[in-house]
Amino acid sequence: MTRMHRDRVIPRKSSPHLRDETKPHSRFLAIARRVRWLFIIGIGGILSNGYVKVFSTKTIYHGPLKAFCVPFLNCHACPTAFSSCPIGILQSHAVYRKWPILLTGFLGTVGCTVGRAACGWLCPFGWLQDVMHKIKSKKFGIPKPLLKMKYVTLVVLAVLLPFATAKHWFSWLCPWGTVQAGIPWVLWNPVNPTIGEPVISPDMLGWHYVLKIAVLAGFLVWFILAKRPFCRTACPLGAIYSLFNRFSFLQMNVKGACRECGLCRKVCPMDIHIASEPKSPECIRCLECTVCKRVNVEWGLRHG
């Protein structure tokens, strides 16, 4: 056999292995990857924000469901919101200088059970970042030191400043809150039937509102250039959940030696190389990396 002939045969022998790397090894995981967006839109979007009565009452929902929060960012002031935001509740307790016992139990239960999965399966803001990142442009990574900034956001903007000033600092700047509440209320601005005046008065649209729009605009551009920059650098709820990723019941597992093909990192919305970081605090359990046959999901306490 000539050298030229051998060179032609070798790629044919290795090609089945290359195809096997990308073939979904579990029907369940393959289906889960395809329907994840339905959970995000259905539960995170429609079910949590289905208060259509606001169009007749012209005021937000104040019923008993508002005493509870969802396990993802969802602005309390959104016109159609049924429930509260966990970070909003955290700030309120900081303002009144009380420990959020129920919130601690709720977020602790979610974190111990599924880690950061709520970020990957329920949060519409994360999904928006995924969609915008598909816009064709030059892409950039995020320096590792910036990944620690979400903990600064949690401690400073969501706890210390509200505690010291009695103001909801994170809510003032939250870009998702601007999308859900700040912009819709300004564009609609109905007359409140109780007081007979517009919901948004002119004095509410000063420098603070301009700052909110500027923060949102900055993140929208960043969404196009990098993978989930808000989730990775600024989300205080993601910071809380990330603390549970190492020991939550739901874990990612990599079996066998990694072939360093880069597939897992390429499809990961959080830019993780799962083979070297199976317990990464950034992992949102979206299961996109399970397109590789070596990546699987473990459930329970017995994982390495």
Buried (B, 14 or more C-beta within 10 A) or exposed (E): EEEEEEEEEEEEEEEEEEEEBEEBBEEEBBEBBEEBBEBBEEBBBEBBBEBEEBEEBBBBBEEEBBEBBBBBBBBBBBBBBBBBBBBBBBBBBBBEEEEBEEBEEBBEEBBEBBBBBBBBBBBBBBBBBBEBBEEEEEEEEBEEEBBEBBBEBBEBBBBEBBBEEEEBBBBBBBBBBBBBBBBBBBEBBBEBEEEEEBBBEEEBEEEEBEEBBEBBEEBBEBBBBBBBBBBBBBBBBBBBBBBBBEEBBBBBBBEEEBEEBEBBBEBBBBBBBBBEBBBBBBBBBBBBBBBBBBBBBBEEEEBE
